[in-house]
Amino acid sequence: MIGIDFRDTIIIRQSINKGTKVIETPLKKANWQGEEFKQYQAERLKLAGDLMIMSAKGTSMIKLSKMKKSKTVNIKGHYITTRRGTDRVRL
């Protein structure tokens, strides 16, 4: 017996041009989270160069190269609160 991957068969209908046209495309992998997305964003920032970023309600400017890079935290072993704060679940 051969298995079927349903992600290949799902079709997304999108409205474009102010709703006047509908196109159908296959389902694509989401690319907005995780390490791959972080690497993609880092590559885009390298292409942009050393930009100036406004901060503190627009009163000061910081160079992009001087900004601190955030680290991804491993959440394994941490607790989250559920059910109106009465229960804890360990990740």
The first five atom37 places (N, CA, C, CB, O) and aatype in JSON, in Angstrom:
{
  "aatype": [12, 9, 7, 9, 3, 13, 1, 3, 16, 9, 9, 9, 1, 5, 15, 9, 2, 11, 7, 16, 11, 19, 9, 6, 16, 14, 10, 11, 11, 0, 2, 17, 5, 7, 6, 6, 13, 11, 5, 18, 5, 0, 6, 1, 10, 11, 10, 0, 7, 3, 10, 12, 9, 12, 15, 0, 11, 7, 16, 15, 12, 9, 11, 10, 15, 11, 12, 11, 11, 15, 11, 16, 19, 2, 9, 11, 7, 8, 18, 9, 16, 16, 1, 1, 7, 16, 3, 1, 19, 1, 10],
  "atom_mask": [
    [1, 1, 1, 1, 1],
    [1, 1, 1, 1, 1],
    [1, 1, 1, 0, 1],
    [1, 1, 1, 1, 1],
    [1, 1, 1, 1, 1],
    [1, 1, 1, 1, 1],
    [1, 1, 1, 1, 1],
    [1, 1, 1, 1, 1],
    [1, 1, 1, 1, 1],
    [1, 1, 1, 1, 1],
    [1, 1, 1, 1, 1],
    [1, 1, 1, 1, 1],
    [1, 1, 1, 1, 1],
    [1, 1, 1, 1, 1],
    [1, 1, 1, 1, 1],
    [1, 1, 1, 1, 1],
    [1, 1, 1, 1, 1],
    [1, 1, 1, 1, 1],
    [1, 1, 1, 0, 1],
    [1, 1, 1, 1, 1],
    [1, 1, 1, 1, 1],
    [1, 1, 1, 1, 1],
    [1, 1, 1, 1, 1],
    [1, 1, 1, 1, 1],
    [1, 1, 1, 1, 1],
    [1, 1, 1, 1, 1],
    [1, 1, 1, 1, 1],
    [1, 1, 1, 1, 1],
    [1, 1, 1, 1, 1],
    [1, 1, 1, 1, 1],
    [1, 1, 1, 1, 1],
    [1, 1, 1, 1, 1],
    [1, 1, 1, 1, 1],
    [1, 1, 1, 0, 1],
    [1, 1, 1, 1, 1],
    [1, 1, 1, 1, 1],
    [1, 1, 1, 1, 1],
    [1, 1, 1, 1, 1],
    [1, 1, 1, 1, 1],
    [1, 1, 1, 1, 1],
    [1, 1, 1, 1, 1],
    [1, 1, 1, 1, 1],
    [1, 1, 1, 1, 1],
    [1, 1, 1, 1, 1],
    [1, 1, 1, 1, 1],
    [1, 1, 1, 1, 1],
    [1, 1, 1, 1, 1],
    [1, 1, 1, 1, 1],
    [1, 1, 1, 0, 1],
    [1, 1, 1, 1, 1],
    [1, 1, 1, 1, 1],
    [1, 1, 1, 1, 1],
    [1, 1, 1, 1, 1],
    [1, 1, 1, 1, 1],
    [1, 1, 1, 1, 1],
    [1, 1, 1, 1, 1],
    [1, 1, 1, 1, 1],
    [1, 1, 1, 0, 1],
    [1, 1, 1, 1, 1],
    [1, 1, 1, 1, 1],
    [1, 1, 1, 1, 1],
    [1, 1, 1, 1, 1],
    [1, 1, 1, 1, 1],
    [1, 1, 1, 1, 1],
    [1, 1, 1, 1, 1],
    [1, 1, 1, 1, 1],
    [1, 1, 1, 1, 1],
    [1, 1, 1, 1, 1],
    [1, 1, 1, 1, 1],
    [1, 1, 1, 1, 1],
    [1, 1, 1, 1, 1],
    [1, 1, 1, 1, 1],
    [1, 1, 1, 1, 1],
    [1, 1, 1, 1, 1],
    [1, 1, 1, 1, 1],
    [1, 1, 1, 1, 1],
    [1, 1, 1, 0, 1],
    [1, 1, 1, 1, 1],
    [1, 1, 1, 1, 1],
    [1, 1, 1, 1, 1],
    [1, 1, 1, 1, 1],
    [1, 1, 1, 1, 1],
    [1, 1, 1, 1, 1],
    [1, 1, 1, 1, 1],
    [1, 1, 1, 0, 1],
    [1, 1, 1, 1, 1],
    [1, 1, 1, 1, 1],
    [1, 1, 1, 1, 1],
    [1, 1, 1, 1, 1],
    [1, 1, 1, 1, 1],
    [1, 1, 1, 1, 1]
  ],
  "atom_positions": [
    [[0.83, -1.18, 0.0], [0.0, 0.0, 0.0], [0.89, 1.25, 0.0], [-0.95, -0.01, 1.21], [1.91, 1.28, 0.68]],
    [[0.51, 2.25, -0.73], [1.28, 3.48, -0.85], [0.55, 4.58, -0.09], [1.5, 3.87, -2.35], [-0.66, 4.75, -0.23]],
    [[1.32, 5.34, 0.72], [0.71, 6.44, 1.47], [0.59, 7.69, 0.62], [0.0, 0.0, 0.0], [1.36, 7.89, -0.32]],
    [[-0.37, 8.52, 0.96], [-0.59, 9.77, 0.24], [-0.23, 10.93, 1.16], [-2.07, 9.88, -0.26], [-0.66, 10.96, 2.31]],
    [[0.55, 11.86, 0.65], [0.87, 13.06, 1.41], [-0.18, 14.11, 1.06], [2.33, 13.57, 1.1], [-0.19, 14.64, -0.05]],
    [[-1.08, 14.41, 2.01], [-2.19, 15.3, 1.75], [-1.75, 16.75, 1.54], [-3.18, 15.23, 2.87], [-2.49, 17.54, 0.96]],
    [[-0.53, 17.11, 2.02], [-0.06, 18.47, 1.8], [0.14, 18.75, 0.31], [1.25, 18.7, 2.56], [0.02, 19.9, -0.12]],
    [[0.44, 17.72, -0.46], [0.63, 17.9, -1.9], [-0.7, 18.09, -2.63], [1.38, 16.71, -2.49], [-0.73, 18.65, -3.72]],
    [[-1.79, 17.63, -2.04], [-3.07, 17.69, -2.72], [-3.93, 18.89, -2.3], [-3.83, 16.42, -2.46], [-4.96, 19.15, -2.92]],
    [[-3.51, 19.62, -1.27], [-4.31, 20.76, -0.8], [-4.07, 21.96, -1.7], [-3.95, 21.1, 0.67], [-2.93, 22.33, -1.97]],
    [[-5.14, 22.57, -2.15], [-5.09, 23.74, -3.03], [-5.64, 24.95, -2.26], [-5.91, 23.5, -4.35], [-6.69, 24.86, -1.62]],
    [[-4.92, 26.05, -2.32], [-5.33, 27.3, -1.67], [-5.92, 28.23, -2.72], [-4.13, 27.97, -0.94], [-5.32, 28.44, -3.77]],
    [[-7.1, 28.79, -2.43], [-7.71, 29.79, -3.32], [-7.43, 31.16, -2.74], [-9.25, 29.55, -3.49], [-7.73, 31.41, -1.57]],
    [[-6.84, 32.05, -3.54], [-6.51, 33.4, -3.1], [-7.22, 34.41, -3.97], [-4.98, 33.62, -3.13], [-7.27, 34.28, -5.19]],
    [[-7.77, 35.44, -3.32], [-8.38, 36.56, -4.05], [-7.33, 37.65, -4.21], [-9.64, 37.11, -3.31], [-6.69, 38.05, -3.24]],
    [[-7.15, 38.12, -5.44], [-6.18, 39.18, -5.7], [-6.86, 40.28, -6.51], [-4.94, 38.64, -6.45], [-8.01, 40.12, -6.93]],
    [[-6.17, 41.38, -6.73], [-6.69, 42.52, -7.49], [-8.03, 43.01, -6.92], [-6.86, 42.14, -8.96], [-9.02, 43.08, -7.65]],
    [[-8.04, 43.33, -5.65], [-9.24, 43.84, -4.96], [-10.4, 42.86, -5.05], [-9.66, 45.19, -5.55], [-11.56, 43.28, -5.08]],
    [[-10.11, 41.58, -5.08], [-11.16, 40.56, -5.09], [-11.74, 40.25, -6.43], [0.0, 0.0, 0.0], [-12.72, 39.51, -6.52]],
    [[-11.17, 40.79, -7.51], [-11.73, 40.57, -8.84], [-11.18, 39.32, -9.52], [-11.47, 41.77, -9.71], [-11.74, 38.85, -10.51]],
    [[-10.09, 38.77, -8.99], [-9.47, 37.6, -9.61], [-9.15, 36.57, -8.53], [-8.19, 38.01, -10.4], [-8.73, 36.93, -7.43]],
    [[-9.35, 35.3, -8.83], [-9.07, 34.22, -7.9], [-8.03, 33.31, -8.53], [-10.37, 33.42, -7.54], [-8.18, 32.88, -9.67]],
    [[-6.96, 33.01, -7.78], [-5.94, 32.07, -8.26], [-5.87, 30.9, -7.3], [-4.54, 32.77, -8.4], [-6.11, 31.04, -6.1]],
    [[-5.54, 29.75, -7.83], [-5.41, 28.54, -7.03], [-3.96, 28.08, -7.06], [-6.36, 27.42, -7.54], [-3.39, 27.88, -8.14]],
    [[-3.36, 27.91, -5.87], [-1.97, 27.49, -5.76], [-1.88, 26.35, -4.76], [-1.06, 28.67, -5.34], [-2.71, 26.25, -3.86]],
    [[-0.87, 25.48, -4.9], [-0.7, 24.42, -3.92], [-0.21, 24.98, -2.58], [0.28, 23.36, -4.44], [0.38, 26.06, -2.54]],
    [[-0.46, 24.25, -1.51], [-0.05, 24.66, -0.17], [1.47, 24.66, -0.08], [-0.65, 23.73, 0.91], [2.12, 23.69, -0.48]],
    [[2.05, 25.76, 0.44], [3.49, 25.87, 0.58], [3.88, 25.78, 2.04], [4.0, 27.19, -0.02], [3.06, 26.02, 2.93]],
    [[5.13, 25.43, 2.28], [5.64, 25.36, 3.65], [5.74, 26.77, 4.23], [7.04, 24.65, 3.68], [6.19, 27.69, 3.56]],
    [[5.3, 26.93, 5.48], [5.35, 28.23, 6.14], [6.8, 28.61, 6.42], [4.52, 28.21, 7.46], [7.59, 27.79, 6.89]],
    [[7.16, 29.86, 6.12], [8.53, 30.32, 6.32], [8.52, 31.61, 7.14], [9.25, 30.53, 4.95], [8.97, 32.65, 6.65]],
    [[8.02, 31.56, 8.36], [7.99, 32.75, 9.19], [8.43, 32.49, 10.63], [6.61, 33.33, 9.19], [8.25, 33.35, 11.5]],
    [[9.0, 31.31, 10.88], [9.48, 31.01, 12.22], [10.61, 30.0, 12.15], [8.34, 30.47, 13.1], [10.81, 29.36, 11.12]],
    [[11.35, 29.85, 13.23], [12.39, 28.86, 13.33], [13.75, 29.39, 12.9], [0.0, 0.0, 0.0], [13.91, 30.56, 12.55]],
    [[14.73, 28.5, 12.91], [16.11, 28.85, 12.59], [16.28, 29.23, 11.12], [17.04, 27.7, 12.92], [17.06, 30.13, 10.79]],
    [[15.55, 28.54, 10.22], [15.66, 28.87, 8.8], [15.23, 30.31, 8.54], [14.8, 27.9, 7.95], [15.86, 31.02, 7.76]],
    [[14.16, 30.74, 9.19], [13.67, 32.1, 9.02], [14.67, 33.11, 9.58], [12.31, 32.27, 9.7], [14.89, 34.17, 8.99]],
    [[15.3, 32.77, 10.72], [16.29, 33.66, 11.31], [17.48, 33.84, 10.38], [16.75, 33.13, 12.66], [17.99, 34.95, 10.23]],
    [[17.93, 32.75, 9.75], [19.05, 32.83, 8.81], [18.65, 33.65, 7.59], [19.5, 31.43, 8.39], [19.46, 34.43, 7.08]],
    [[17.43, 33.47, 7.11], [16.94, 34.22, 5.96], [16.92, 35.71, 6.28], [15.53, 33.74, 5.57], [17.34, 36.52, 5.45]],
    [[16.44, 36.08, 7.46], [16.4, 37.49, 7.85], [17.81, 38.06, 7.99], [15.64, 37.65, 9.16], [18.04, 39.22, 7.63]],
    [[18.76, 37.27, 8.51], [20.14, 37.74, 8.65], [20.75, 38.01, 7.28], [20.99, 36.71, 9.41], [21.47, 38.99, 7.11]],
    [[20.47, 37.16, 6.3], [20.98, 37.37, 4.94], [20.38, 38.64, 4.34], [20.65, 36.16, 4.05], [21.09, 39.4, 3.67]],
    [[19.09, 38.88, 4.58], [18.45, 40.1, 4.07], [19.05, 41.35, 4.7], [16.94, 40.05, 4.33], [19.21, 42.37, 4.02]],
    [[19.37, 41.3, 5.99], [19.97, 42.44, 6.66], [21.37, 42.73, 6.13], [20.02, 42.21, 8.16], [21.78, 43.88, 6.04]],
    [[22.12, 41.66, 5.78], [23.45, 41.86, 5.2], [23.34, 42.56, 3.85], [24.18, 40.5, 5.04], [24.17, 43.41, 3.52]],
    [[22.32, 42.21, 3.07], [22.13, 42.86, 1.77], [21.75, 44.33, 1.94], [21.06, 42.13, 0.96], [22.11, 45.17, 1.11]],
    [[21.03, 44.66, 3.0], [20.59, 46.03, 3.23], [21.75, 46.93, 3.64], [19.51, 46.07, 4.29], [21.69, 48.14, 3.43]],
    [[22.8, 46.37, 4.22], [23.93, 47.18, 4.65], [23.76, 47.7, 6.06], [0.0, 0.0, 0.0], [22.94, 47.17, 6.82]],
    [[24.51, 48.73, 6.42], [24.49, 49.28, 7.76], [23.48, 50.43, 7.82], [25.89, 49.75, 8.18], [23.84, 51.58, 7.6]],
    [[22.24, 50.11, 8.12], [21.16, 51.09, 8.17], [21.11, 51.79, 9.52], [19.82, 50.42, 7.86], [21.64, 51.29, 10.51]],
    [[20.48, 52.93, 9.55], [20.21, 53.64, 10.8], [18.77, 53.36, 11.19], [20.48, 55.18, 10.65], [17.86, 53.48, 10.37]],
    [[18.56, 52.99, 12.45], [17.23, 52.65, 12.95], [16.83, 53.66, 14.01], [17.19, 51.2, 13.53], [17.61, 53.98, 14.91]],
    [[15.6, 54.18, 13.91], [15.09, 55.12, 14.9], [14.65, 54.36, 16.14], [13.93, 55.96, 14.31], [14.05, 53.29, 16.03]],
    [[14.94, 54.91, 17.32], [14.5, 54.28, 18.56], [14.08, 55.37, 19.54], [15.61, 53.4, 19.16], [14.22, 56.56, 19.26]],
    [[13.57, 54.96, 20.69], [13.15, 55.87, 21.75], [12.17, 56.92, 21.24], [14.36, 56.55, 22.39], [12.42, 58.12, 21.34]],
    [[11.07, 56.46, 20.69], [10.01, 57.34, 20.15], [10.52, 58.24, 19.03], [9.43, 58.19, 21.26], [9.99, 59.34, 18.84]],
    [[11.53, 57.8, 18.31], [12.03, 58.54, 17.17], [12.99, 59.66, 17.52], [0.0, 0.0, 0.0], [13.28, 60.51, 16.68]],
    [[13.5, 59.67, 18.75], [14.39, 60.75, 19.16], [15.86, 60.39, 19.05], [14.08, 61.16, 20.56], [16.71, 61.28, 19.13]],
    [[16.19, 59.11, 18.89], [17.6, 58.74, 18.74], [17.73, 57.72, 17.61], [18.17, 58.16, 20.06], [16.76, 57.07, 17.23]],
    [[18.94, 57.6, 17.09], [19.21, 56.7, 15.97], [20.32, 55.73, 16.37], [19.6, 57.49, 14.69], [21.28, 56.11, 17.03]],
    [[20.18, 54.46, 15.95], [21.15, 53.41, 16.23], [21.52, 52.75, 14.92], [20.6, 52.37, 17.26], [20.65, 52.48, 14.09]],
    [[22.81, 52.49, 14.72], [23.24, 51.74, 13.54], [22.84, 50.28, 13.7], [24.77, 51.87, 13.31], [22.86, 49.73, 14.81]],
    [[22.48, 49.66, 12.6], [22.05, 48.27, 12.62], [23.16, 47.35, 13.11], [21.58, 47.84, 11.23], [22.89, 46.34, 13.76]],
    [[24.41, 47.68, 12.79], [25.53, 46.82, 13.21], [25.75, 46.86, 14.72], [26.8, 47.25, 12.49], [26.36, 45.94, 15.27]],
    [[25.28, 47.91, 15.41], [25.47, 48.04, 16.86], [24.35, 47.38, 17.66], [25.57, 49.51, 17.23], [24.46, 47.26, 18.88]],
    [[23.29, 46.96, 16.99], [22.17, 46.33, 17.7], [22.56, 44.95, 18.19], [20.93, 46.25, 16.78], [23.31, 44.23, 17.53]],
    [[22.04, 44.57, 19.35], [22.3, 43.25, 19.91], [21.47, 42.21, 19.17], [21.99, 43.22, 21.42], [20.34, 42.48, 18.77]],
    [[22.04, 41.04, 18.98], [21.34, 39.93, 18.34], [20.66, 39.09, 19.4], [22.32, 39.06, 17.49], [21.28, 38.74, 20.4]],
    [[19.4, 38.78, 19.2], [18.67, 37.97, 20.17], [19.02, 36.49, 19.98], [17.15, 38.19, 20.02], [19.32, 36.05, 18.87]],
    [[18.97, 35.75, 21.07], [19.25, 34.32, 21.04], [17.95, 33.55, 21.2], [20.25, 33.93, 22.14], [17.03, 34.01, 21.87]],
    [[17.87, 32.39, 20.57], [16.72, 31.53, 20.72], [16.87, 30.72, 22.0], [16.56, 30.6, 19.48], [17.89, 30.06, 22.21]],
    [[15.87, 30.77, 22.85], [15.93, 30.1, 24.15], [15.35, 28.71, 24.02], [15.17, 30.9, 25.22], [14.31, 28.52, 23.39]],
    [[16.01, 27.73, 24.62], [15.49, 26.37, 24.64], [14.43, 26.29, 25.73], [16.64, 25.33, 24.87], [14.73, 26.52, 26.9]],
    [[13.19, 25.97, 25.36], [12.09, 25.97, 26.32], [11.87, 24.62, 26.98], [10.82, 26.4, 25.63], [10.95, 24.47, 27.77]],
    [[12.7, 23.64, 26.68], [12.52, 22.32, 27.24], [12.75, 22.38, 28.76], [13.49, 21.3, 26.58], [13.75, 22.92, 29.22]],
    [[11.82, 21.82, 29.52], [11.92, 21.81, 30.97], [11.24, 22.98, 31.64], [0.0, 0.0, 0.0], [11.16, 23.01, 32.87]],
    [[10.74, 23.95, 30.88], [10.05, 25.09, 31.46], [8.57, 24.76, 31.63], [10.23, 26.35, 30.58], [8.04, 23.86, 30.98]],
    [[7.92, 25.5, 32.5], [6.5, 25.31, 32.75], [5.69, 26.43, 32.1], [6.22, 25.25, 34.25], [6.14, 27.57, 32.01]],
    [[4.47, 26.09, 31.65], [3.53, 27.1, 31.21], [2.24, 26.93, 32.03], [3.24, 26.99, 29.67], [1.92, 25.83, 32.47]],
    [[1.53, 28.02, 32.24], [0.32, 28.0, 33.04], [-0.89, 27.85, 32.11], [0.2, 29.29, 33.9], [-0.96, 28.51, 31.07]],
    [[-1.82, 26.99, 32.5], [-3.02, 26.76, 31.7], [-4.25, 26.83, 32.6], [-2.95, 25.39, 30.98], [-4.13, 26.93, 33.82]],
    [[-5.41, 26.78, 32.01], [-6.71, 26.71, 32.7], [-6.86, 27.81, 33.76], [-6.87, 25.35, 33.36], [-6.98, 27.53, 34.96]],
    [[-6.86, 29.05, 33.3], [-7.09, 30.21, 34.17], [-6.06, 30.3, 35.3], [-8.48, 30.15, 34.75], [-6.35, 30.83, 36.37]],
    [[-4.86, 29.78, 35.04], [-3.79, 29.9, 36.02], [-3.82, 28.85, 37.11], [0.0, 0.0, 0.0], [-3.1, 28.98, 38.1]],
    [[-4.62, 27.8, 36.96], [-4.73, 26.8, 38.0], [-3.92, 25.54, 37.73], [-6.16, 26.43, 38.19], [-3.83, 24.68, 38.6]],
    [[-3.34, 25.41, 36.56], [-2.63, 24.18, 36.17], [-1.32, 24.54, 35.53], [-3.47, 23.31, 35.23], [-1.2, 25.59, 34.89]],
    [[-0.32, 23.67, 35.68], [0.98, 23.87, 35.04], [1.31, 22.68, 34.16], [2.08, 24.1, 36.08], [1.03, 21.54, 34.52]],
    [[1.91, 22.94, 33.0], [2.33, 21.89, 32.09], [3.82, 22.08, 31.8], [1.49, 21.91, 30.77], [4.26, 23.19, 31.49]],
    [[4.57, 21.01, 31.9], [6.0, 21.07, 31.62], [6.25, 20.8, 30.15], [6.78, 20.06, 32.49], [5.73, 19.83, 29.6]],
    [[7.02, 21.64, 29.5], [7.3, 21.49, 28.08], [8.43, 20.52, 27.86], [7.65, 22.83, 27.45], [8.81, 20.26, 26.72]]
  ]
}
